[in-house]
């Protein structure tokens, strides 16, 4: 749907996981004071209940869980004060559901319905004076599969080795196809999708396309600053250690504590000297 310059904008970055989302949200958060006069900014920390409902719906997939998601989103939107001029920017990858590879989740099959519900709730809450654009960040298959493996290894008790995980999920997840299905579901609203490999070198990194969609004033855009890399890939040694921990008899709390300590240690070691 063409975007009119006289209408306010809503930009929803709903996914996908491990496609530069942490870097995108870091840029938006870091430049929040510059964005605030023009847009209400909603990052994951503001909507935990909404995201919990979205991931639950992706696992359960019944009308009641979808209605719960719609209700929680509608309730949150009711707390926003946009005034007469501000738009809305939301960036939260769990809006597309639970990350594939965890708890039996093998794709983004729930994402089109979740995004269509998001569009409907936004239309009802914000009215006809807004243009809604959905932005999706993509990543090439092999890099994405390996990145989600590390994320799931870190956050769950995954005991499968990386190659087995990649072989299992490769035929089940196609981010480009999922984006096309979302575009059908939210029509006539616009969907923009870009590849992480193309956006990483841009001035604001993977956040550049979202900032472009916001159409901020030139002076505001010029004042914005990039954020450093987020969630750098761990070494093979760290991955092997986490896998061994997951396969051990450690209780869940101790397991998560030890993995967190290991992850924090490697993060500190990768941090450049000041």
Buried (B, 14 or more C-beta within 10 A) or exposed (E): EEEEEEEBBBBBBBBBBBBBBBBBBBBBBBBEEBBEEBBBBBBBEBBEBBBBBBBBBBBEEEEEBBEBBBBBBBEBBEEBEBEEEBBBBBBBBBBBBBBBBBEEBEBBBBBBBBBBBBBBBBBEBBEEEBBBBBBBBBBEBEBBBBBBBBBBBBEBBBEBBBEEBBEBBEEEBBBEEBBBBBBEBBEEBBBBBBBBBEBBEBEBBBBBBBBBBBBBEEEBBEEBEBBEBBBEBBEEEBBEBBBEBBEEEBEEEEBBEBBEEBBEEBEEEEEEEE
